[in-house]
Amino acid sequence: MKAMADLQATDFPGVDSVRFDAWKQASLEAQRKTWWVLPLMLAAIVAVFFLVQGFVGAALIIGVAGVGGMLISGPANRAAKEAGITRNMVRQARR
């Protein structure tokens, strides 16, 4: 399986190479920023526990941090849409 960094515009027929480069850069940047997603998901489980136990303030703080994680992937998703790149295309190219 190819790594994201190894993908080339030629792997995506019909996709403009300039838009492909913008998408690839945004995707790699999102990957670098999401190293903390797994710990945050575990923190979300703790937040639910706090919420059930009545500690609403702690649950709210952890929930707000989770929204920040979703914002990280926004630029990559927009760039993919502009370039016309779909998830299926990425799966095919990485094989």
trRosetta pair geometry for C-beta under 8 A, 3 or more apart (Angstrom, degrees):
i j d omega theta_ij theta_ji phi_ij phi_ji
1 94 5.3 21 -167 155 86 95
1 95 6.7 -39 -113 -115 69 31
2 6 4.5 -129 -169 84 99 121
2 7 6.0 116 130 -68 133 70
2 11 7.9 -120 64 -111 167 158
2 93 6.9 -69 54 136 139 72
2 94 4.7 -135 54 -142 89 58
2 95 7.6 -9 6 41 95 18
3 6 4.8 92 57 3 78 105
3 7 7.9 -123 97 -22 47 78
3 94 8.0 94 -52 -137 6 101
4 7 6.0 -37 -163 1 40 115
4 24 7.3 162 166 -149 90 82
4 27 6.0 -137 -172 124 135 121
4 28 6.2 172 120 -84 124 80
4 31 6.5 170 49 -39 159 156
4 94 7.7 -22 -79 -99 53 118
5 28 6.5 76 -84 -105 80 126
7 11 5.4 -95 -159 40 81 151
7 12 7.9 45 175 -26 112 105
7 24 6.4 -160 80 -112 111 120
7 90 7.7 -33 -108 -139 156 76
7 93 5.6 58 -131 139 110 129
7 94 7.0 -46 -79 -79 110 74
8 11 5.2 117 61 -11 68 98
9 12 6.2 -72 -164 46 45 98
9 15 6.5 -141 -159 90 81 100
9 17 4.0 22 -146 -117 168 82
9 20 4.2 137 -108 75 91 160
9 21 7.1 -33 -65 -47 116 77
10 13 7.9 20 -171 -74 46 62
11 93 3.7 84 156 -142 123 114
12 15 3.9 -11 125 22 117 136
12 20 6.0 169 54 -109 138 128
12 83 7.9 26 137 149 155 118
12 85 6.1 -34 -141 -107 149 99
12 89 5.7 58 -123 170 97 125
12 93 6.1 -27 -62 -74 78 142
14 84 7.2 -79 121 106 98 139
15 19 6.6 -119 175 80 86 108
15 20 5.1 95 129 -68 117 109
15 83 5.4 39 -161 167 110 97
15 84 5.7 -159 -109 71 86 100
15 85 6.0 43 -118 -71 146 88
15 89 7.7 110 -45 172 137 154
16 19 4.3 68 76 17 105 108
16 20 6.5 -170 91 -14 50 86
16 83 6.5 -131 51 -139 86 77
17 20 5.2 -50 -142 35 34 118
17 21 6.4 39 156 -23 65 101
18 21 5.8 -50 -152 32 30 111
18 22 6.7 30 149 -17 62 103
19 22 5.5 -51 -149 35 37 113
19 23 6.3 38 152 -19 67 104
19 79 7.2 170 -174 -174 75 78
19 82 5.7 -142 -149 117 120 94
19 83 3.6 166 139 -101 112 87
19 84 7.6 59 116 16 147 81
20 23 5.7 -57 -150 38 32 111
20 24 6.1 31 154 -20 67 107
20 83 5.6 123 -73 -152 48 141
20 85 7.1 110 -111 -58 73 131
21 24 5.7 -52 -142 37 30 111
21 25 6.3 31 158 -19 64 106
22 25 6.0 -55 -148 37 28 110
22 26 6.3 24 156 -15 63 109
22 79 4.9 -150 124 -146 93 120
22 82 7.4 -32 91 81 135 129
22 83 7.0 180 64 -59 99 119
23 26 5.9 -60 -147 40 29 108
23 27 6.1 28 156 -20 66 110
23 76 6.9 82 -161 -156 64 65
23 79 4.0 173 -96 132 62 109
23 80 5.1 100 -139 -78 123 56
23 82 7.6 -167 -67 62 101 91
23 83 4.7 -68 -36 0 135 150
23 85 5.6 103 -176 21 170 146
24 27 5.7 -56 -145 37 29 111
24 28 6.3 27 158 -17 65 107
25 28 6.0 -56 -146 37 28 108
25 29 6.3 28 155 -18 63 108
25 79 7.8 -133 60 -156 79 169
26 29 5.7 -55 -148 38 30 113
26 30 6.4 32 153 -21 64 105
26 75 4.5 -138 -150 126 121 98
26 76 4.1 176 129 -90 100 61
26 78 7.7 -102 176 60 166 82
26 79 4.3 148 27 7 150 150
27 30 5.7 -52 -148 35 32 111
27 31 6.5 35 151 -21 64 102
27 76 4.4 105 -83 -140 57 123
27 79 7.5 -123 -35 74 81 130
27 80 7.5 75 -65 -59 112 107
28 31 5.5 -49 -150 32 35 114
28 32 6.6 35 152 -19 64 102
29 32 5.7 -53 -151 34 34 111
29 33 6.4 24 154 -13 65 110
29 75 7.3 -18 79 82 128 132
29 76 7.3 -170 61 -63 88 105
30 33 5.8 -62 -147 42 32 107
30 34 6.1 25 159 -23 68 114
30 72 5.5 129 -138 145 81 90
30 73 5.1 78 -152 -106 138 59
30 75 7.0 -170 -61 63 108 91
30 76 4.4 -61 -16 -23 144 139
31 34 6.1 -63 -141 34 27 107
32 35 7.2 -22 -178 -27 36 104
33 72 4.7 -158 109 -155 132 132
34 37 4.6 2 -176 -28 89 120
34 69 7.1 85 -124 -154 85 91
34 72 6.0 161 -71 111 87 148
34 73 7.4 36 -70 -63 131 94
36 39 5.5 -55 -165 47 68 109
36 40 5.7 72 138 -28 84 106
36 69 7.7 -129 92 -100 90 109
37 40 5.5 -62 -149 39 32 114
37 41 6.3 36 154 -24 68 101
37 69 5.6 116 -112 -151 85 131
38 41 5.6 -48 -148 30 33 112
38 42 6.7 32 153 -15 63 102
39 42 5.5 -53 -152 38 38 112
39 43 6.3 42 148 -23 67 103
40 43 5.2 -49 -148 34 37 116
40 44 6.6 47 148 -27 64 95
40 65 6.3 -144 -138 127 113 110
40 66 6.1 152 164 -97 115 70
40 69 5.6 167 105 -58 163 145
41 44 5.4 -42 -154 23 36 116
41 45 7.2 40 147 -19 60 95
42 45 5.7 -46 -160 27 40 113
42 46 6.8 39 144 -15 65 101
43 46 5.3 -52 -153 37 41 114
43 47 6.3 49 145 -27 68 100
43 62 5.1 -154 148 -149 104 119
43 65 7.1 -24 107 83 145 137
43 66 7.9 -162 88 -64 106 96
44 47 5.2 -46 -148 30 36 117
44 48 6.7 40 152 -21 64 97
44 62 6.3 173 -94 147 46 115
44 63 7.4 87 -122 -92 84 59
44 66 5.7 68 -86 -83 114 137
45 48 5.8 -48 -155 30 34 111
45 49 6.8 37 146 -18 62 102
46 49 5.4 -52 -155 35 38 116
46 50 6.4 39 148 -20 68 102
46 62 6.8 -158 81 -116 94 168
47 50 5.5 -51 -149 36 35 112
47 51 6.3 37 151 -22 66 104
47 58 6.8 -159 -123 127 68 80
47 59 4.3 112 -174 -133 84 66
47 62 3.7 -147 -79 81 125 139
47 63 5.9 152 176 -49 156 78
48 51 5.5 -52 -147 35 33 114
48 52 6.4 33 153 -19 65 104
48 59 7.1 96 -75 -128 23 115
49 52 5.8 -56 -150 36 30 110
49 53 6.3 20 154 -11 65 112
50 53 5.7 -64 -146 45 30 107
50 55 3.9 -72 -173 73 93 111
50 56 7.8 175 134 -67 96 16
50 58 4.3 -100 -175 87 159 118
50 59 4.6 -169 89 -56 109 88
50 62 7.5 123 34 14 140 136
51 54 7.9 71 -179 -52 26 13
51 55 7.1 -84 -69 66 28 64
51 56 6.4 62 -122 -105 69 55
51 59 3.9 75 -63 -96 91 162
55 58 4.5 5 139 26 115 116
55 59 6.4 132 99 -19 74 92
56 59 5.7 -63 -150 42 34 112
56 60 6.1 37 155 -25 70 107
57 60 5.8 -55 -148 33 28 112
57 61 6.6 28 156 -18 63 104
58 61 5.9 -53 -150 33 32 111
58 62 6.5 24 156 -11 65 108
59 62 6.0 -60 -149 42 30 107
59 63 6.1 33 154 -22 65 111
60 63 5.6 -57 -145 37 29 114
60 64 6.5 32 157 -22 64 103
61 64 6.0 -53 -151 31 29 110
61 65 6.8 30 151 -18 61 104
62 65 5.7 -52 -154 33 36 115
62 66 6.8 43 147 -25 64 102
63 66 5.5 -49 -155 27 37 117
63 67 7.1 42 149 -21 64 96
64 67 5.8 -46 -159 25 39 113
64 68 7.3 46 144 -21 62 98
65 68 5.6 -46 -162 25 42 118
65 69 7.3 46 144 -21 64 97
66 69 5.6 -45 -159 25 42 115
66 70 7.2 40 147 -16 66 99
67 70 5.7 -52 -157 33 41 112
67 71 6.7 44 147 -23 68 103
68 71 5.6 -53 -152 31 36 115
68 72 7.1 49 151 -33 63 94
69 72 5.9 -41 -160 12 37 116
69 73 8.0 23 154 -8 60 98
70 73 6.6 -62 -165 34 40 102
70 74 7.5 65 141 -47 64 93
71 74 5.5 -26 -163 -11 47 125
73 76 5.5 -63 -163 46 61 112
73 77 5.8 61 143 -26 85 108
74 77 5.8 -63 -147 37 28 110
74 78 6.3 25 160 -17 67 107
75 78 5.8 -55 -146 37 32 110
75 79 6.2 31 157 -19 67 107
76 79 5.8 -54 -145 38 30 111
76 80 6.4 33 154 -21 64 105
77 80 5.8 -52 -148 34 31 112
77 81 6.5 31 154 -19 63 105
78 81 5.7 -56 -151 35 32 111
78 82 6.3 30 154 -17 66 107
79 82 5.7 -54 -146 38 32 111
79 83 6.2 22 157 -12 66 111
80 83 5.9 -63 -144 44 28 104
80 85 4.4 -92 -154 70 79 101
80 86 7.6 122 166 -82 111 23
81 84 7.7 34 180 -71 29 31
85 89 5.4 -125 -157 76 68 138
85 90 6.6 70 168 -53 107 93
86 89 4.8 104 55 1 74 101
86 90 7.3 -137 98 -3 44 85
87 90 5.6 -54 -152 35 37 112
87 91 6.3 40 150 -21 68 103
88 91 5.6 -51 -147 35 34 113
88 92 6.3 34 154 -19 66 105
89 92 5.8 -54 -148 36 31 111
89 93 6.3 26 155 -16 65 110
90 93 5.8 -58 -145 40 30 109
90 94 6.2 24 159 -17 65 111
91 94 6.1 -63 -146 38 26 106
91 95 7.1 40 154 -39 60 97
92 95 6.1 -45 -162 6 33 116
